[in-house]
């Protein structure tokens, strides 16, 4: 087995896993619900 092949095999067998994020989703609120949430949030943005 060549050194290049051995190096490649060890790198490809690593336990590295990418961090996957959940898919974004949309929530729809009535005007009253949004006003209530904005009041509760204060200075914080609703979108984060």
DSSP file (Angstrom, degrees, kcal/mol; ACC not computed):
  #  RESIDUE AA STRUCTURE BP1 BP2  ACC     N-H-->O    O-->H-N    N-H-->O    O-->H-N    TCO  KAPPA ALPHA  PHI   PSI    X-CA   Y-CA   Z-CA
    1    1 A X              0   0    0      0, 0.0     2,-0.0     0, 0.0     0, 0.0   0.000 360.0 360.0 360.0 130.4    0.0    0.0    0.0
    2    2 A X     >  -     0   0    0      1,-0.1     4,-2.3     4,-0.0     5,-0.2  -0.322 360.0-118.2 -75.9 160.2    1.5    3.4   -1.0
    3    3 A X  H  > S+     0   0    0      2,-0.2     4,-2.3     1,-0.2     5,-0.2   0.864 115.1  53.2 -64.9 -36.9    1.9    6.2    1.5
    4    4 A X  H  > S+     0   0    0      2,-0.2     4,-2.5     1,-0.2    -1,-0.2   0.925 109.7  48.0 -64.8 -44.3   -0.5    8.4   -0.5
    5    5 A X  H  > S+     0   0    0      2,-0.2     4,-2.6     1,-0.2    -2,-0.2   0.915 111.9  49.5 -62.3 -43.8   -3.2    5.7   -0.4
    6    6 A X  H  X S+     0   0    0     -4,-2.3     4,-2.2     2,-0.2    -1,-0.2   0.896 111.5  49.2 -63.3 -41.0   -2.7    5.2    3.3
    7    7 A X  H  X S+     0   0    0     -4,-2.3     4,-2.0     2,-0.2    -2,-0.2   0.923 112.0  48.1 -64.1 -44.4   -2.9    8.9    4.0
    8    8 A X  H  X S+     0   0    0     -4,-2.5     4,-2.6     1,-0.2    -2,-0.2   0.923 111.0  51.1 -61.8 -44.7   -6.1    9.2    1.9
    9    9 A X  H  X S+     0   0    0     -4,-2.6     4,-1.4     1,-0.2    -1,-0.2   0.909 110.8  47.9 -61.3 -43.1   -7.7    6.2    3.7
   10   10 A X  H  < S+     0   0    0     -4,-2.2    -1,-0.2     1,-0.2    -2,-0.2   0.878 113.6  47.6 -67.9 -35.7   -7.0    7.6    7.1
   11   11 A X  H >< S+     0   0    0     -4,-2.0     3,-1.1     1,-0.2    -2,-0.2   0.882 111.4  50.1 -70.6 -37.7   -8.4   11.0    6.2
   12   12 A X  H 3< S+     0   0    0     -4,-2.6    -1,-0.2     1,-0.2    -2,-0.2   0.722 107.3  55.1 -75.6 -19.9  -11.5    9.6    4.6
   13   13 A X  T 3< S+     0   0    0     -4,-1.4    -1,-0.2    -5,-0.2    -2,-0.2   0.329  81.5 126.2 -91.8   7.2  -12.2    7.5    7.7
   14   14 A X    <   -     0   0    0     -3,-1.1    -3,-0.1     1,-0.1    -4,-0.0  -0.163  68.3-124.0 -65.1 162.0  -12.2   10.4   10.0
   15   15 A X        +     0   0    0      2,-0.1     2,-0.2     0, 0.0    -1,-0.1   0.148  60.1 140.6 -94.4  19.0  -15.1   11.0   12.3
   16   16 A X        -     0   0    0      1,-0.0     2,-0.4     0, 0.0    -2,-0.0  -0.429  27.1-177.3 -64.5 130.0  -15.7   14.6   11.1
   17   17 A X        -     0   0    0     -2,-0.2     2,-0.1     3,-0.0    -2,-0.1  -0.998  24.0-123.1-130.7 135.1  -19.3   15.4   10.7
   18   18 A X        -     0   0    0     -2,-0.4     2,-0.7     1,-0.1     0, 0.0  -0.423  28.7-111.2 -74.4 151.2  -20.7   18.7    9.4
   19   19 A X        -     0   0    0     -2,-0.1     2,-0.4     1,-0.0    -1,-0.1  -0.736  35.3-158.3 -83.6 115.0  -23.0   20.7   11.6
   20   20 A X        -     0   0    0     -2,-0.7     2,-0.3    -3,-0.0    -3,-0.0  -0.797   1.1-150.3 -98.3 135.7  -26.4   20.6   10.0
   21   21 A X        -     0   0    0     -2,-0.4     3,-0.1     1,-0.1     2,-0.1  -0.728  25.9-101.5-100.7 152.3  -29.0   23.2   10.8
   22   22 A X        -     0   0    0     -2,-0.3     2,-0.1     1,-0.1    -1,-0.1  -0.388  46.1 -97.9 -67.6 149.3  -32.7   22.7   10.7
   23   23 A X        -     0   0    0      1,-0.1    -1,-0.1    -2,-0.1     2,-0.0  -0.419  43.6-107.0 -67.5 142.4  -34.5   24.0    7.7
   24   24 A X        -     0   0    0     -2,-0.1     2,-0.3    -3,-0.1    -1,-0.1  -0.313  38.0-166.2 -67.4 154.7  -36.1   27.4    8.1
   25   25 A X        -     0   0    0     -3,-0.1     2,-0.4     2,-0.0    -1,-0.0  -0.945  15.3-121.4-140.5 163.2  -39.9   27.6    8.4
   26   26 A X        -     0   0    0     -2,-0.3     2,-0.4     2,-0.0    -2,-0.0  -0.869  16.6-165.3-111.3 135.4  -42.5   30.3    8.2
   27   27 A X        -     0   0    0     -2,-0.4     2,-0.5     2,-0.0    -2,-0.0  -0.971   8.5-153.8-116.6 135.3  -45.0   31.3   10.9
   28   28 A X        -     0   0    0     -2,-0.4     2,-0.3     6,-0.0    -2,-0.0  -0.934  14.2-173.8-111.1 129.8  -47.9   33.5   10.1
   29   29 A X        -     0   0    0     -2,-0.5     2,-0.1     1,-0.0    -2,-0.0  -0.869  25.2-116.9-119.4 152.4  -49.5   35.6   12.9
   30   30 A X     >  -     0   0    0     -2,-0.3     4,-2.5     1,-0.1     5,-0.2  -0.356  40.5-102.2 -73.3 167.8  -52.6   37.8   13.0
   31   31 A X  H  > S+     0   0    0      1,-0.2     4,-2.2     2,-0.2     5,-0.2   0.882 124.5  50.5 -60.3 -37.9  -52.0   41.5   13.6
   32   32 A X  H  > S+     0   0    0      2,-0.2     4,-2.1     1,-0.2    -1,-0.2   0.907 110.3  48.6 -67.9 -41.9  -53.0   41.0   17.3
   33   33 A X  H  > S+     0   0    0      2,-0.2     4,-2.4     1,-0.2    -2,-0.2   0.914 112.5  48.6 -63.7 -43.0  -50.6   38.1   17.8
   34   34 A X  H  X S+     0   0    0     -4,-2.5     4,-2.7     2,-0.2     5,-0.2   0.909 110.3  50.8 -64.9 -42.1  -47.7   40.0   16.2
   35   35 A X  H  X S+     0   0    0     -4,-2.2     4,-2.0    -5,-0.2    -1,-0.2   0.908 111.2  49.4 -61.5 -41.4  -48.4   43.1   18.4
   36   36 A X  H  X S+     0   0    0     -4,-2.1     4,-2.2     2,-0.2    -2,-0.2   0.926 112.5  46.7 -63.5 -45.5  -48.5   40.9   21.5
   37   37 A X  H  X S+     0   0    0     -4,-2.4     4,-2.3     1,-0.2    -2,-0.2   0.893 110.9  51.7 -65.2 -40.0  -45.2   39.2   20.6
   38   38 A X  H  X S+     0   0    0     -4,-2.7     4,-1.5     2,-0.2    -1,-0.2   0.882 109.4  51.2 -63.7 -37.3  -43.5   42.5   19.7
   39   39 A X  H  < S+     0   0    0     -4,-2.0    -2,-0.2    -5,-0.2    -1,-0.2   0.923 112.2  45.9 -65.1 -43.8  -44.6   43.9   23.1
   40   40 A X  H  < S+     0   0    0     -4,-2.2    -2,-0.2     1,-0.2    -1,-0.2   0.856 110.5  54.5 -65.9 -35.2  -43.2   40.8   24.9
   41   41 A X  H >< S-     0   0    0     -4,-2.3     3,-1.9     1,-0.2     2,-0.4   0.798  80.5-179.3 -72.0 -28.6  -39.9   41.0   22.9
   42   42 A X  T 3< S-     0   0    0     -4,-1.5    -1,-0.2     1,-0.3    -2,-0.1  -0.512  72.2  -7.0  66.7-120.2  -39.2   44.6   23.8
   43   43 A X  T 3  S+     0   0    0     -2,-0.4    -1,-0.3     2,-0.1     2,-0.2   0.475 113.4 102.4 -87.5  -3.1  -36.0   45.6   22.1
   44   44 A X  S <  S-     0   0    0     -3,-1.9     2,-0.1    -6,-0.1    -3,-0.1  -0.579  77.0-114.8 -83.5 142.8  -35.2   42.1   20.8
   45   45 A X    >   -     0   0    0     -2,-0.2     3,-0.6     1,-0.1    -1,-0.1  -0.463  11.6-141.5 -73.4 148.6  -35.9   41.2   17.2
   46   46 A X  T 3  S+     0   0    0      1,-0.2    -1,-0.1    -2,-0.1    -2,-0.0   0.726  91.7  68.4 -78.9 -22.3  -38.6   38.7   16.5
   47   47 A X  T 3         0   0    0      1,-0.2    -1,-0.2     0, 0.0    -2,-0.0   0.376 360.0 360.0 -84.8   4.9  -36.7   37.0   13.6
   48   48 A X    <         0   0    0     -3,-0.6    -1,-0.2     0, 0.0    -2,-0.1   0.431 360.0 360.0-121.1 360.0  -33.8   35.5   15.5
